[in-house]
Structure formats: structure tokens, C-alpha cells
Amino acid sequence: MKKNKHITESGFTLLELLVVLGIIAMLAGIVGPQVMKHMGESKTKAAKVQIEDLAATLDMYKLDVGSYPNSEEGLKALIEAPNNAKRWNGPYLRKSKIPLDPWQQEYHYVSPGEHGKFDLFTLGADIKQGGEGEDQDIVSW
């Protein structure tokens, strides 16, 4: 007696795969720019928070030493005692290095500043003065 074997193969055709890949590409084209826009906004917000934290840390430094570090001493004074700092009680940062901005650039510090006791800022993604969006300057004043 012969047995009939019914073999069924299941899978996707090339056309079905191409349609799915086309849909995924279209979604990525629509969603991708929105995600990148929000990522730029989050970097800007992170820079604002870091500047506020560094400004608060500079205030703690001033309470101990009696003045803000000058431009030459810079933010490095928060992790290493300057030569003229008699009551330095640091390091004032948890890590032993000055944080970089979200675009991996150093923060700019000027003391005495043009806008206050000190100016602390980053130039944004374009590393140029001015700009909008992710390219805008983030400042402490």
C-alpha cells in the first residue's frame, strides 16, 4: 500500500520580503528625523543641566576659597588645588576630571566674566558662536 506524502513548504516569497523591507524603510524615513530632533534637544537640555551643576560647584569653591577661580586656573581648580588657594577643600567634583559638554568639547570658563562673576558656556554642536536648535550656545547667565 502506498502512502501519499503531502509536503507543504511555508515561507515568504521574495515579493513579500521586498514589500516588508519597503515599509520598514518608509517608516525609518519618517521616524528617523523625529528621533534625531529629540536627541539634539536632549543634548541641549543635558548641557544646561551640566552648566547649572558646574555653576553650583563653583559657588561651593567660592565659599571655601573666598573667590572664584580665575580664567587661567579655570575649571581645573575644581579638581586640583591652585597654588594660591589656602582654604581649598576639594576636589569639588565626584570624578577626577572636568566633564565635557554633550558634543565632547570642553566648557568655556571666563572669570571675571562679562555677564557676571564668571561666564560658563558651550558653543553647541556647531562649535561656533550663535546658532539655533542644537547649534545654539548654552550659557550660565
C-alpha positions, 0 to 999 in steps of 0.5 A: 500500500502506498502512502501519499506524502503531502509536503507543504513548504511555508515561507515568504516569497521574495515579493513579500520580503521586498514589500516588508523591507519597503515599509520598514524603510518608509517608516525609518524615513519618517521616524528617523528625523523625529528621533534625531530632533529629540536627541539634539534637544536632549543634548541641549537640555543635558548641557544646561543641566551640566552648566547649572551643576558646574555653576553650583560647584563653583559657588561651593569653591567660592565659599571655601576659597573666598573667590572664584577661580580665575580664567587661567586656573579655570575649571581645573581648580575644581579638581586640583588645588591652585597654588594660591588657594589656602582654604581649598577643600576639594576636589569639588567634583565626584570624578577626577576630571572636568566633564565635557559638554554633550558634543565632547568639547570642553566648557568655556570658563571666563572669570571675571566674566562679562555677564557676571562673576564668571561666564560658563558656556558651550558653543553647541554642536556647531562649535561656533558662536550663535546658532539655533536648535542644537547649534545654539550656545548654552550659557550660565547667565 
